[in-house]
Amino acid sequence: MDERHAAGPVVVAGEALVDLVLGPDDALDAHPGGGPFNAARAAARLGAPAAYLGRLSSDRFGRRLQSALLADGVDLSTAVLTDDPTTLALADVGSDGAARYGFYVDSTSAAGLTPAEAASVLPDRVAALCVGTLGLVLQPVADTLEGLVAGAADDTLVLLDPNCRPSAIPDEPAYRARLERVLRRADVVKASDDDLAWLRPGLSPADAMRDLLRDRSDAVGLVTLGGDGALVVAGGQTLAVEAPRVEVVDTIGAGDAFLGGFVAWWHERGLGREGLGRTDLVVEAATFACLVAARTCTRPGADPPRRSEL
């Protein structure tokens, strides 16, 4: 184990929000959510020292988000409190268990994280920094996350999950340009086949990921394929990873759980950036991440498993 990496926390930066899940009878069921929020919970439930860096509202939903993070052992010393209302996402779950989203973000909690706020709470040492999702869309949090990535220490493992939501992107050219800049420092890029179809239309998922990583020959790509598992794109290879077969309730939070599972496995072994050259270890971590994501799909909402459930 490399103690340099084991000593630092996994910081997951970005949005926390509430998913309002629309049921078949048009009833709304509120679930804590947001990609970074879900990934932080997943990593903490699996034993990683996870810290959430983002804004949390003082309203009722915000207090619920805080309680959920604390209950899972997520460090909130990196969170910023605000009186802005909690950001909301409306999730319409289809018969296939897949969710389609609409977002209510104007003047809400997730968007307002400033560079100064982030700098004031960022730990001196960070083993891994995870960013992405709506945090790379909304302002000023998008500029804040880009700055965190650009300023990451040389021994900090940077993981990016774009988790693209085209309906929430007001300025597509600006978003794509920002993503390209973040990709230059990202060590691990996790993207779904849907993300890649939007980012690089006309390419296969593996080719699309290779194109995203074209400027980083030492980076690793993780392509999630739902029930078909994942692809590891690394070292000039594309390797398939199978997912366990489960009865799907819904897929909310599955990709976030995958990311949390991967970084928890990696951190547990004291691995950092240099470990990415071991493709066999990347495949092992991705296999574990597929298991974590599959378990998340067996219950409603973003409810990742604990270590004892695997």
Phi and psi restraints in degrees (value plus and minus 20) as a CYANA .aco file:
   2 ASP   PHI    -112.4   -72.4
   2 ASP   PSI      86.6   126.6
   3 GLU   PHI     -85.7   -45.7
   3 GLU   PSI     -42.3    -2.3
   4 ARG   PHI     -78.6   -38.6
   4 ARG   PSI     -61.1   -21.1
   5 HIS   PHI    -104.7   -64.7
   5 HIS   PSI     -56.6   -16.6
   6 ALA   PHI     -83.7   -43.7
   6 ALA   PSI     -46.1    -6.1
   7 ALA   PHI     -96.7   -56.7
   7 ALA   PSI     -42.7    -2.7
   8 GLY   PHI    -116.2   -76.2
   8 GLY   PSI     137.4   177.4
   9 PRO   PHI    -103.0   -63.0
   9 PRO   PSI     146.6   186.6
  10 VAL   PHI    -114.6   -74.6
  10 VAL   PSI      91.2   131.2
  11 VAL   PHI    -118.2   -78.2
  11 VAL   PSI     102.6   142.6
  12 VAL   PHI    -130.8   -90.8
  12 VAL   PSI      95.2   135.2
  13 ALA   PHI    -134.2   -94.2
  13 ALA   PSI     117.2   157.2
  14 GLY   PHI     125.8   165.8
  14 GLY   PSI    -168.2  -128.2
  15 GLU   PHI    -113.1   -73.1
  15 GLU   PSI     126.6   166.6
  16 ALA   PHI    -139.3   -99.3
  16 ALA   PSI     114.4   154.4
  17 LEU   PHI    -169.2  -129.2
  17 LEU   PSI    -196.9  -156.9
  18 VAL   PHI    -137.6   -97.6
  18 VAL   PSI     105.6   145.6
  19 ASP   PHI    -104.0   -64.0
  19 ASP   PSI      99.6   139.6
  20 LEU   PHI    -115.5   -75.5
  20 LEU   PSI      84.4   124.4
  21 VAL   PHI    -109.6   -69.6
  21 VAL   PSI     101.8   141.8
  22 LEU   PHI    -106.3   -66.3
  22 LEU   PSI      95.8   135.8
  23 GLY   PHI    -105.5   -65.5
  23 GLY   PSI     156.2   196.2
  24 PRO   PHI     -84.3   -44.3
  24 PRO   PSI     -43.3    -3.3
  25 ASP   PHI    -117.7   -77.7
  25 ASP   PSI      -4.0    36.0
  26 ASP   PHI      49.5    89.5
  26 ASP   PSI      -9.2    30.8
  27 ALA   PHI     -97.3   -57.3
  27 ALA   PSI     127.3   167.3
  28 LEU   PHI    -123.2   -83.2
  28 LEU   PSI     111.7   151.7
  29 ASP   PHI    -139.9   -99.9
  29 ASP   PSI     103.0   143.0
  30 ALA   PHI    -109.7   -69.7
  30 ALA   PSI     107.4   147.4
  31 HIS   PHI    -147.3  -107.3
  31 HIS   PSI     114.1   154.1
  32 PRO   PHI     -79.1   -39.1
  32 PRO   PSI     120.9   160.9
  33 GLY   PHI    -182.6  -142.6
  33 GLY   PSI    -179.6  -139.6
  34 GLY   PHI      84.2   124.2
  34 GLY   PSI     112.2   152.2
  35 GLY   PHI     -72.8   -32.8
  35 GLY   PSI     -74.9   -34.9
  36 PRO   PHI     -83.5   -43.5
  36 PRO   PSI     -58.7   -18.7
  37 PHE   PHI     -78.0   -38.0
  37 PHE   PSI     -68.3   -28.3
  38 ASN   PHI     -84.3   -44.3
  38 ASN   PSI     -62.5   -22.5
  39 ALA   PHI     -85.6   -45.6
  39 ALA   PSI     -58.7   -18.7
  40 ALA   PHI     -83.3   -43.3
  40 ALA   PSI     -63.9   -23.9
  41 ARG   PHI     -82.4   -42.4
  41 ARG   PSI     -63.7   -23.7
  42 ALA   PHI     -81.1   -41.1
  42 ALA   PSI     -67.5   -27.5
  43 ALA   PHI     -81.7   -41.7
  43 ALA   PSI     -62.8   -22.8
  44 ALA   PHI     -86.4   -46.4
  44 ALA   PSI     -61.9   -21.9
  45 ARG   PHI     -81.8   -41.8
  45 ARG   PSI     -45.5    -5.5
  46 LEU   PHI    -113.4   -73.4
  46 LEU   PSI     -14.7    25.3
  47 GLY   PHI      82.8   122.8
  47 GLY   PSI     -20.7    19.3
  48 ALA   PHI     -99.2   -59.2
  48 ALA   PSI     128.8   168.8
  49 PRO   PHI     -98.5   -58.5
  49 PRO   PSI      61.6   101.6
  50 ALA   PHI    -112.9   -72.9
  50 ALA   PSI     119.1   159.1
  51 ALA   PHI    -145.1  -105.1
  51 ALA   PSI     116.3   156.3
  52 TYR   PHI    -118.0   -78.0
  52 TYR   PSI     106.6   146.6
  53 LEU   PHI    -135.6   -95.6
  53 LEU   PSI      87.1   127.1
  54 GLY   PHI     157.4   197.4
  54 GLY   PSI    -199.2  -159.2
  55 ARG   PHI    -115.1   -75.1
  55 ARG   PSI     119.7   159.7
  56 LEU   PHI    -145.7  -105.7
  56 LEU   PSI     110.2   150.2
  57 SER   PHI     -95.7   -55.7
  57 SER   PSI     134.7   174.7
  58 SER   PHI    -104.4   -64.4
  58 SER   PSI     -21.3    18.7
  59 ASP   PHI     -96.4   -56.4
  59 ASP   PSI    -199.5  -159.5
  60 ARG   PHI     -80.9   -40.9
  60 ARG   PSI     -63.4   -23.4
  61 PHE   PHI     -83.6   -43.6
  61 PHE   PSI     -61.1   -21.1
  62 GLY   PHI     -82.7   -42.7
  62 GLY   PSI     -60.2   -20.2
  63 ARG   PHI     -85.0   -45.0
  63 ARG   PSI     -55.0   -15.0
  64 ARG   PHI     -86.4   -46.4
  64 ARG   PSI     -59.9   -19.9
  65 LEU   PHI     -82.8   -42.8
  65 LEU   PSI     -64.4   -24.4
  66 GLN   PHI     -79.8   -39.8
  66 GLN   PSI     -65.1   -25.1
  67 SER   PHI     -82.0   -42.0
  67 SER   PSI     -61.0   -21.0
  68 ALA   PHI     -84.8   -44.8
  68 ALA   PSI     -63.1   -23.1
  69 LEU   PHI     -83.1   -43.1
  69 LEU   PSI     -66.3   -26.3
  70 LEU   PHI     -84.0   -44.0
  70 LEU   PSI     -59.2   -19.2
  71 ALA   PHI     -82.2   -42.2
  71 ALA   PSI     -49.6    -9.6
  72 ASP   PHI    -111.2   -71.2
  72 ASP   PSI     -20.1    19.9
  73 GLY   PHI      66.9   106.9
  73 GLY   PSI      -1.8    38.2
  74 VAL   PHI     -98.0   -58.0
  74 VAL   PSI     114.3   154.3
  75 ASP   PHI     -94.4   -54.4
  75 ASP   PSI     103.0   143.0
  76 LEU   PHI    -124.9   -84.9
  76 LEU   PSI      -5.4    34.6
  77 SER   PHI     -88.8   -48.8
  77 SER   PSI     -35.4     4.6
  78 THR   PHI    -119.0   -79.0
  78 THR   PSI     -16.3    23.7
  79 ALA   PHI    -107.9   -67.9
  79 ALA   PSI     132.6   172.6
  80 VAL   PHI    -137.8   -97.8
  80 VAL   PSI     105.6   145.6
  81 LEU   PHI    -108.4   -68.4
  81 LEU   PSI     125.9   165.9
  82 THR   PHI    -167.2  -127.2
  82 THR   PSI     136.2   176.2
  83 ASP   PHI    -111.2   -71.2
  83 ASP   PSI     -23.7    16.3
  84 ASP   PHI     -82.3   -42.3
  84 ASP   PSI     124.7   164.7
  85 PRO   PHI     -86.2   -46.2
  85 PRO   PSI     135.2   175.2
  86 THR   PHI     -86.2   -46.2
  86 THR   PSI     117.5   157.5
  87 THR   PHI     -87.0   -47.0
  87 THR   PSI     120.5   160.5
  88 LEU   PHI    -140.0  -100.0
  88 LEU   PSI     124.6   164.6
  89 ALA   PHI    -146.0  -106.0
  89 ALA   PSI     111.3   151.3
  90 LEU   PHI    -116.6   -76.6
  90 LEU   PSI      96.0   136.0
  91 ALA   PHI    -127.5   -87.5
  91 ALA   PSI      97.8   137.8
  92 ASP   PHI    -122.9   -82.9
  92 ASP   PSI      87.6   127.6
  93 VAL   PHI    -109.5   -69.5
  93 VAL   PSI     103.5   143.5
  94 GLY   PHI    -102.3   -62.3
  94 GLY   PSI     159.9   199.9
  95 SER   PHI     -86.2   -46.2
  95 SER   PSI     -40.3    -0.3
  96 ASP   PHI    -107.6   -67.6
  96 ASP   PSI     -19.1    20.9
  97 GLY   PHI      67.1   107.1
  97 GLY   PSI     -27.6    12.4
  98 ALA   PHI    -100.3   -60.3
  98 ALA   PSI     126.2   166.2
  99 ALA   PHI    -129.4   -89.4
  99 ALA   PSI     119.7   159.7
 100 ARG   PHI    -133.4   -93.4
 100 ARG   PSI     117.5   157.5
 101 TYR   PHI    -137.0   -97.0
 101 TYR   PSI     125.9   165.9
 102 GLY   PHI    -147.3  -107.3
 102 GLY   PSI     129.1   169.1
 103 PHE   PHI    -145.2  -105.2
 103 PHE   PSI     125.3   165.3
 104 TYR   PHI    -140.5  -100.5
 104 TYR   PSI      79.8   119.8
 105 VAL   PHI    -142.3  -102.3
 105 VAL   PSI     -39.3     0.7
 106 ASP   PHI     -80.1   -40.1
 106 ASP   PSI     106.4   146.4
 107 SER   PHI      37.2    77.2
 107 SER   PSI      12.4    52.4
 108 THR   PHI    -127.9   -87.9
 108 THR   PSI     158.4   198.4
 109 SER   PHI     -83.7   -43.7
 109 SER   PSI     -63.6   -23.6
 110 ALA   PHI     -83.8   -43.8
 110 ALA   PSI     -55.4   -15.4
 111 ALA   PHI     -92.8   -52.8
 111 ALA   PSI     -46.1    -6.1
 112 GLY   PHI    -108.1   -68.1
 112 GLY   PSI     -13.6    26.4
 113 LEU   PHI     -85.2   -45.2
 113 LEU   PSI     101.8   141.8
 114 THR   PHI    -117.9   -77.9
 114 THR   PSI     139.6   179.6
 115 PRO   PHI     -77.2   -37.2
 115 PRO   PSI     -59.3   -19.3
 116 ALA   PHI     -85.1   -45.1
 116 ALA   PSI     -61.8   -21.8
 117 GLU   PHI     -82.5   -42.5
 117 GLU   PSI     -65.2   -25.2
 118 ALA   PHI     -83.1   -43.1
 118 ALA   PSI     -63.4   -23.4
 119 ALA   PHI     -82.6   -42.6
 119 ALA   PSI     -51.7   -11.7
 120 SER   PHI     -93.1   -53.1
 120 SER   PSI     -39.9     0.1
 121 VAL   PHI    -135.5   -95.5
 121 VAL   PSI     -28.6    11.4
 122 LEU   PHI     -87.7   -47.7
 122 LEU   PSI     109.5   149.5
 123 PRO   PHI     -83.5   -43.5
 123 PRO   PSI     136.3   176.3
 124 ASP   PHI     -83.3   -43.3
 124 ASP   PSI     -55.8   -15.8
 125 ARG   PHI    -143.7  -103.7
 125 ARG   PSI     113.5   153.5
 126 VAL   PHI    -151.9  -111.9
 126 VAL   PSI     101.6   141.6
 127 ALA   PHI     -93.9   -53.9
 127 ALA   PSI     -63.2   -23.2
 128 ALA   PHI    -163.2  -123.2
 128 ALA   PSI     121.0   161.0
 129 LEU   PHI    -142.9  -102.9
 129 LEU   PSI      99.7   139.7
 130 CYS   PHI    -129.4   -89.4
 130 CYS   PSI     109.7   149.7
 131 VAL   PHI    -158.0  -118.0
 131 VAL   PSI     144.0   184.0
 132 GLY   PHI     126.8   166.8
 132 GLY   PSI    -181.2  -141.2
 133 THR   PHI      40.4    80.4
 133 THR   PSI    -162.5  -122.5
 134 LEU   PHI     -82.7   -42.7
 134 LEU   PSI     -41.0    -1.0
 135 GLY   PHI     -80.4   -40.4
 135 GLY   PSI     -43.1    -3.1
 136 LEU   PHI    -113.4   -73.4
 136 LEU   PSI     -13.8    26.2
 137 VAL   PHI    -130.3   -90.3
 137 VAL   PSI     -70.1   -30.1
 138 LEU   PHI    -100.4   -60.4
 138 LEU   PSI     133.0   173.0
 139 GLN   PHI    -136.7   -96.7
 139 GLN   PSI     123.0   163.0
 140 PRO   PHI    -111.1   -71.1
 140 PRO   PSI     -15.9    24.1
 141 VAL   PHI     -81.2   -41.2
 141 VAL   PSI     -51.1   -11.1
 142 ALA   PHI     -82.6   -42.6
 142 ALA   PSI     -66.5   -26.5
 143 ASP   PHI     -84.1   -44.1
 143 ASP   PSI     -55.3   -15.3
 144 THR   PHI     -84.1   -44.1
 144 THR   PSI     -66.4   -26.4
 145 LEU   PHI     -86.5   -46.5
 145 LEU   PSI     -59.7   -19.7
 146 GLU   PHI     -80.3   -40.3
 146 GLU   PSI     -60.1   -20.1
 147 GLY   PHI     -86.4   -46.4
 147 GLY   PSI     -58.5   -18.5
 148 LEU   PHI     -81.4   -41.4
 148 LEU   PSI     -63.3   -23.3
 149 VAL   PHI     -85.0   -45.0
 149 VAL   PSI     -66.5   -26.5
 150 ALA   PHI     -82.0   -42.0
 150 ALA   PSI     -52.7   -12.7
 151 GLY   PHI    -113.9   -73.9
 151 GLY   PSI     -14.8    25.2
 152 ALA   PHI     -83.1   -43.1
 152 ALA   PSI     121.6   161.6
 153 ALA   PHI     -83.3   -43.3
 153 ALA   PSI     138.1   178.1
 154 ASP   PHI     -80.5   -40.5
 154 ASP   PSI     -50.3   -10.3
 155 ASP   PHI    -116.4   -76.4
 155 ASP   PSI      -8.5    31.5
 156 THR   PHI    -109.2   -69.2
 156 THR   PSI     106.4   146.4
 157 LEU   PHI     -98.2   -58.2
 157 LEU   PSI     101.6   141.6
 158 VAL   PHI    -125.5   -85.5
 158 VAL   PSI     104.3   144.3
 159 LEU   PHI    -136.0   -96.0
 159 LEU   PSI     113.2   153.2
 160 LEU   PHI    -140.9  -100.9
 160 LEU   PSI     109.7   149.7
 161 ASP   PHI    -146.5  -106.5
 161 ASP   PSI      78.0   118.0
 162 PRO   PHI     -83.2   -43.2
 162 PRO   PSI     -54.7   -14.7
 163 ASN   PHI      21.2    61.2
 163 ASN   PSI      39.6    79.6
 164 CYS   PHI     -83.0   -43.0
 164 CYS   PSI     112.4   152.4
 165 ARG   PHI    -144.0  -104.0
 165 ARG   PSI      63.6   103.6
 166 PRO   PHI     -73.0   -33.0
 166 PRO   PSI     -53.4   -13.4
 167 SER   PHI     -87.1   -47.1
 167 SER   PSI     -37.8     2.2
 168 ALA   PHI    -121.1   -81.1
 168 ALA   PSI     -18.5    21.5
 169 ILE   PHI    -117.7   -77.7
 169 ILE   PSI      87.7   127.7
 170 PRO   PHI     -97.5   -57.5
 170 PRO   PSI     -46.4    -6.4
 171 ASP   PHI    -153.2  -113.2
 171 ASP   PSI      70.3   110.3
 172 GLU   PHI     -82.7   -42.7
 172 GLU   PSI     -65.0   -25.0
 173 PRO   PHI     -79.0   -39.0
 173 PRO   PSI     -60.8   -20.8
 174 ALA   PHI     -86.0   -46.0
 174 ALA   PSI     -58.9   -18.9
 175 TYR   PHI     -83.3   -43.3
 175 TYR   PSI     -67.8   -27.8
 176 ARG   PHI     -83.0   -43.0
 176 ARG   PSI     -58.9   -18.9
 177 ALA   PHI     -84.9   -44.9
 177 ALA   PSI     -61.5   -21.5
 178 ARG   PHI     -83.9   -43.9
 178 ARG   PSI     -63.0   -23.0
 179 LEU   PHI     -80.4   -40.4
 179 LEU   PSI     -61.1   -21.1
 180 GLU   PHI     -81.4   -41.4
 180 GLU   PSI     -59.4   -19.4
 181 ARG   PHI     -86.9   -46.9
 181 ARG   PSI     -61.9   -21.9
 182 VAL   PHI     -86.0   -46.0
 182 VAL   PSI     -55.1   -15.1
 183 LEU   PHI     -80.9   -40.9
 183 LEU   PSI     -46.5    -6.5
 184 ARG   PHI     -86.0   -46.0
 184 ARG   PSI     -41.4    -1.4
 185 ARG   PHI    -133.8   -93.8
 185 ARG   PSI     -26.9    13.1
 186 ALA   PHI     -92.9   -52.9
 186 ALA   PSI     110.1   150.1
 187 ASP   PHI    -110.0   -70.0
 187 ASP   PSI     -54.6   -14.6
 188 VAL   PHI    -148.1  -108.1
 188 VAL   PSI     104.7   144.7
 189 VAL   PHI    -135.6   -95.6
 189 VAL   PSI      98.0   138.0
 190 LYS   PHI    -127.8   -87.8
 190 LYS   PSI     106.2   146.2
 191 ALA   PHI    -166.4  -126.4
 191 ALA   PSI     125.5   165.5
 192 SER   PHI    -101.5   -61.5
 192 SER   PSI     145.4   185.4
 193 ASP   PHI     -82.6   -42.6
 193 ASP   PSI     -52.3   -12.3
 194 ASP   PHI     -86.6   -46.6
 194 ASP   PSI     -62.8   -22.8
 195 ASP   PHI     -75.5   -35.5
 195 ASP   PSI     -67.8   -27.8
 196 LEU   PHI     -89.1   -49.1
 196 LEU   PSI     -53.5   -13.5
 197 ALA   PHI     -84.3   -44.3
 197 ALA   PSI     -51.7   -11.7
 198 TRP   PHI    -101.6   -61.6
 198 TRP   PSI     -60.0   -20.0
 199 LEU   PHI     -93.0   -53.0
 199 LEU   PSI     -58.1   -18.1
 200 ARG   PHI    -154.6  -114.6
 200 ARG   PSI      51.1    91.1
 201 PRO   PHI     -79.8   -39.8
 201 PRO   PSI     121.8   161.8
 202 GLY   PHI      71.2   111.2
 202 GLY   PSI     -31.4     8.6
 203 LEU   PHI    -120.5   -80.5
 203 LEU   PSI     132.1   172.1
 204 SER   PHI     -85.7   -45.7
 204 SER   PSI     138.8   178.8
 205 PRO   PHI     -74.9   -34.9
 205 PRO   PSI     -62.5   -22.5
 206 ALA   PHI     -86.5   -46.5
 206 ALA   PSI     -63.5   -23.5
 207 ASP   PHI     -86.0   -46.0
 207 ASP   PSI     -57.1   -17.1
 208 ALA   PHI     -83.0   -43.0
 208 ALA   PSI     -63.3   -23.3
 209 MET   PHI     -84.7   -44.7
 209 MET   PSI     -61.9   -21.9
 210 ARG   PHI     -79.8   -39.8
 210 ARG   PSI     -56.7   -16.7
 211 ASP   PHI     -88.1   -48.1
 211 ASP   PSI     -58.5   -18.5
 212 LEU   PHI     -81.4   -41.4
 212 LEU   PSI     -53.5   -13.5
 213 LEU   PHI    -116.3   -76.3
 213 LEU   PSI      -6.1    33.9
 214 ARG   PHI     -79.3   -39.3
 214 ARG   PSI     -47.9    -7.9
 215 ASP   PHI    -115.3   -75.3
 215 ASP   PSI     -17.3    22.7
 216 ARG   PHI    -155.5  -115.5
 216 ARG   PSI      63.0   103.0
 217 SER   PHI     -85.7   -45.7
 217 SER   PSI     -38.6     1.4
 218 ASP   PHI    -114.2   -74.2
 218 ASP   PSI     -21.3    18.7
 219 ALA   PHI    -106.0   -66.0
 219 ALA   PSI     143.9   183.9
 220 VAL   PHI    -137.8   -97.8
 220 VAL   PSI     115.8   155.8
 221 GLY   PHI    -128.1   -88.1
 221 GLY   PSI     116.1   156.1
 222 LEU   PHI    -141.0  -101.0
 222 LEU   PSI      93.2   133.2
 223 VAL   PHI    -124.9   -84.9
 223 VAL   PSI      96.8   136.8
 224 THR   PHI    -111.1   -71.1
 224 THR   PSI     116.6   156.6
 225 LEU   PHI    -142.5  -102.5
 225 LEU   PSI       7.5    47.5
 226 GLY   PHI      43.6    83.6
 226 GLY   PSI    -151.8  -111.8
 227 GLY   PHI     -86.0   -46.0
 227 GLY   PSI     -32.9     7.1
 228 ASP   PHI    -109.7   -69.7
 228 ASP   PSI     -13.1    26.9
 229 GLY   PHI      71.3   111.3
 229 GLY   PSI    -153.7  -113.7
 230 ALA   PHI    -172.1  -132.1
 230 ALA   PSI     144.6   184.6
 231 LEU   PHI    -138.0   -98.0
 231 LEU   PSI     117.8   157.8
 232 VAL   PHI    -123.0   -83.0
 232 VAL   PSI      99.6   139.6
 233 VAL   PHI    -130.4   -90.4
 233 VAL   PSI      86.6   126.6
 234 ALA   PHI    -181.4  -141.4
 234 ALA   PSI     124.8   164.8
 235 GLY   PHI      36.2    76.2
 235 GLY   PSI      14.3    54.3
 236 GLY   PHI      56.6    96.6
 236 GLY   PSI     -13.5    26.5
 237 GLN   PHI    -135.3   -95.3
 237 GLN   PSI     135.8   175.8
 238 THR   PHI    -146.4  -106.4
 238 THR   PSI      94.5   134.5
 239 LEU   PHI    -138.3   -98.3
 239 LEU   PSI     114.2   154.2
 240 ALA   PHI    -107.8   -67.8
 240 ALA   PSI     119.9   159.9
 241 VAL   PHI    -143.9  -103.9
 241 VAL   PSI     105.7   145.7
 242 GLU   PHI    -101.0   -61.0
 242 GLU   PSI     131.3   171.3
 243 ALA   PHI    -125.9   -85.9
 243 ALA   PSI     124.4   164.4
 244 PRO   PHI     -82.5   -42.5
 244 PRO   PSI     126.6   166.6
 245 ARG   PHI    -102.7   -62.7
 245 ARG   PSI     104.6   144.6
 246 VAL   PHI    -156.9  -116.9
 246 VAL   PSI     145.0   185.0
 247 GLU   PHI    -107.2   -67.2
 247 GLU   PSI      94.5   134.5
 248 VAL   PHI    -102.9   -62.9
 248 VAL   PSI     105.6   145.6
 249 VAL   PHI    -109.2   -69.2
 249 VAL   PSI     -73.8   -33.8
 250 ASP   PHI    -178.8  -138.8
 250 ASP   PSI     148.6   188.6
 251 THR   PHI    -124.0   -84.0
 251 THR   PSI      -9.3    30.7
 252 ILE   PHI     -80.6   -40.6
 252 ILE   PSI     105.0   145.0
 253 GLY   PHI      61.1   101.1
 253 GLY   PSI     -17.8    22.2
 254 ALA   PHI     -86.2   -46.2
 254 ALA   PSI     -63.7   -23.7
 255 GLY   PHI     -84.9   -44.9
 255 GLY   PSI     -57.2   -17.2
 256 ASP   PHI     -85.5   -45.5
 256 ASP   PSI     -60.3   -20.3
 257 ALA   PHI     -84.9   -44.9
 257 ALA   PSI     -56.6   -16.6
 258 PHE   PHI     -78.8   -38.8
 258 PHE   PSI     -68.8   -28.8
 259 LEU   PHI     -82.3   -42.3
 259 LEU   PSI     -64.9   -24.9
 260 GLY   PHI     -81.5   -41.5
 260 GLY   PSI     -59.0   -19.0
 261 GLY   PHI     -85.8   -45.8
 261 GLY   PSI     -61.9   -21.9
 262 PHE   PHI     -83.2   -43.2
 262 PHE   PSI     -69.8   -29.8
 263 VAL   PHI     -90.3   -50.3
 263 VAL   PSI     -51.3   -11.3
 264 ALA   PHI     -85.6   -45.6
 264 ALA   PSI     -64.5   -24.5
 265 TRP   PHI     -80.9   -40.9
 265 TRP   PSI     -65.1   -25.1
 266 TRP   PHI     -84.2   -44.2
 266 TRP   PSI     -65.9   -25.9
 267 HIS   PHI     -88.0   -48.0
 267 HIS   PSI     -58.2   -18.2
 268 GLU   PHI     -77.0   -37.0
 268 GLU   PSI     -51.0   -11.0
 269 ARG   PHI    -114.5   -74.5
 269 ARG   PSI     -12.8    27.2
 270 GLY   PHI      49.1    89.1
 270 GLY   PSI       5.0    45.0
 271 LEU   PHI    -109.2   -69.2
 271 LEU   PSI     129.5   169.5
 272 GLY   PHI    -149.9  -109.9
 272 GLY   PSI    -170.2  -130.2
 273 ARG   PHI     -81.9   -41.9
 273 ARG   PSI     -60.2   -20.2
 274 GLU   PHI     -85.8   -45.8
 274 GLU   PSI     -43.9    -3.9
 275 GLY   PHI     -89.6   -49.6
 275 GLY   PSI     -36.5     3.5
 276 LEU   PHI     -86.7   -46.7
 276 LEU   PSI     -35.9     4.1
 277 GLY   PHI     -91.9   -51.9
 277 GLY   PSI     -32.6     7.4
 278 ARG   PHI    -114.4   -74.4
 278 ARG   PSI      73.7   113.7
 279 THR   PHI     -81.7   -41.7
 279 THR   PSI     -51.8   -11.8
 280 ASP   PHI     -82.8   -42.8
 280 ASP   PSI     -57.2   -17.2
 281 LEU   PHI     -91.1   -51.1
 281 LEU   PSI     -58.1   -18.1
 282 VAL   PHI     -80.9   -40.9
 282 VAL   PSI     -62.1   -22.1
 283 VAL   PHI     -85.0   -45.0
 283 VAL   PSI     -61.0   -21.0
 284 GLU   PHI     -80.7   -40.7
 284 GLU   PSI     -64.5   -24.5
 285 ALA   PHI     -84.9   -44.9
 285 ALA   PSI     -59.9   -19.9
 286 ALA   PHI     -87.8   -47.8
 286 ALA   PSI     -54.6   -14.6
 287 THR   PHI     -84.1   -44.1
 287 THR   PSI     -64.3   -24.3
 288 PHE   PHI     -82.3   -42.3
 288 PHE   PSI     -62.3   -22.3
 289 ALA   PHI     -81.8   -41.8
 289 ALA   PSI     -57.8   -17.8
 290 CYS   PHI     -82.9   -42.9
 290 CYS   PSI     -58.6   -18.6
 291 LEU   PHI     -84.2   -44.2
 291 LEU   PSI     -64.3   -24.3
 292 VAL   PHI     -81.7   -41.7
 292 VAL   PSI     -64.3   -24.3
 293 ALA   PHI     -84.5   -44.5
 293 ALA   PSI     -61.1   -21.1
 294 ALA   PHI     -82.7   -42.7
 294 ALA   PSI     -62.2   -22.2
 295 ARG   PHI     -84.1   -44.1
 295 ARG   PSI     -55.3   -15.3
 296 THR   PHI     -83.1   -43.1
 296 THR   PSI     -53.3   -13.3
 297 CYS   PHI     -92.9   -52.9
 297 CYS   PSI     -30.7     9.3
 298 THR   PHI    -106.7   -66.7
 298 THR   PSI     -19.8    20.2
 299 ARG   PHI    -163.5  -123.5
 299 ARG   PSI     138.5   178.5
 300 PRO   PHI     -91.8   -51.8
 300 PRO   PSI     127.1   167.1
 301 GLY   PHI      54.5    94.5
 301 GLY   PSI    -199.6  -159.6
 302 ALA   PHI    -105.1   -65.1
 302 ALA   PSI      70.8   110.8
 303 ASP   PHI    -150.7  -110.7
 303 ASP   PSI      57.9    97.9
 304 PRO   PHI     -86.6   -46.6
 304 PRO   PSI     136.2   176.2
 305 PRO   PHI     -97.4   -57.4
 305 PRO   PSI     139.0   179.0
 306 ARG   PHI    -112.2   -72.2
 306 ARG   PSI     142.1   182.1
 307 ARG   PHI     -74.3   -34.3
 307 ARG   PSI     -59.0   -19.0
 308 SER   PHI     -88.0   -48.0
 308 SER   PSI     -34.7     5.3
 309 GLU   PHI    -111.6   -71.6
 309 GLU   PSI     -23.1    16.9
